[in-house]
């Protein structure tokens, strides 16, 4: 029977010695903080977005890194289709992304973007989203490529998650909402007053994005998402391996001891098996 929280249980001699040895090893590896707390206890409290206070400023870097790791793990389990995101190998506050637009006016486009987390993440303002690909869109600045995230997150709260921001990125490119405040005035005016011209500009934007899919990366980073032209000798075997159906082995069901022949109801009908 497991002890309830807040109660104590008695250990036998051997378990107690093992526990003491383990605790001693942990204390050597994880030194205590200035307020007498141990790093182990601090780690145990880091279940979800730990709060950085004056008492744990010595571990502020580790707490931030843990928050970012937790955020990325949460993003990975979401059903986000047509979009690929990975943190930079050199800076965990910078994430690289590529969006393959599957519907709407921008269908067929391939847009590169970055997400930059604030220095005091998970506190602070909404992460910054900037498109590296030129995108003609009312919510995207024509010169900086920055997305007007305030249209979806007027106030970034600590309860907000990065995957929600990614969902917003996908949403605004799949379906344009003319009611959202435009920071690209030309795009906003055309969307409202000349839809045909707006569609033409978007079509050119989509075409231009495809012309830069294979460009040499401007950023020297091992995690930068790169694409290469189709090479049958290299890519075809990989494609076949992905799409070929794996032969499923028949499931082997565990059977207990029985003296009944399968398909028979007669007791002791199963012949003895040679040993």
C-alpha positions, 0 to 999 in steps of 0.5 A: 500500500502506497503512503498518502501524501503528507504521511511517512513510511518506514524503510527497511535497513537496506532500502534506507542505506540505498536511499541515503547513498542516492541522496548523498550522490544527488547533493554532490551533483546538485549544489544548494542555492543561496537560500538553502534550497536544492536544485533537485527540489527546484527541478521537481517544481518545474512541472510546467512553466516555472516562475522565475523569482528572486529566490531562483535567479541563480537558475534563471537560464535553466528555468527559461530553457525548460520553459522553451523545451516544454513549449516546443514539446507541447507544439509537437503534439498538436495537429498542425498540418502543412507547417514545420517549426524547429528551434535554432541550434544556436539560439533556443529563443529563435525558431525557424518555420516553413508554411505550406498553404493548402487552401484559400487565396494563398494556396500553393505558396511556401512561406518562410518565417521566424518566431522570436521569443522574448528574453524573459519568456514565458513572461513578457510580450507576444513572440514576434513573427517575421516572414522571410518570404515577401507576403502581400497580406493586410496583417504583414508589414510590407518592409519588415515582414512582421505579422501583426500578432495583436490582431489575434492576441491583443494581450499576450497572457502567460496562459497563452501558448506558442502553438496557439500563435502558430495556429493564428499564423495558419489561420490568417493565411488560409482565410483573410479577415477584412475586419482585422486591423491592417498594417499593410495599407495597400493590401488592406485598401485593395482587399476592401475596394478592389478584390480582383487586383488584390487577388492578382497581387496575391497570385504573384506573391504565391508564384514568387514564393515558389521561386525562392524555395531552394535559395541558399540559406541566409542564416548559418544554422544547423537547424535551418530548414532547407530544401533541395531539388528532386533527385530520383537517385537520392529521393526515390528510394526514400519515397518508396520506403515511406509509402510501401506498406510494411508486412504485418507479422501475424500477432502471436497471442500468449496462451496459457496451459491447456489440455483442450485441443483448439476447436474441441470441447472435449477435456484432455483432447490435446496430445502431449507435446514432445519435450 
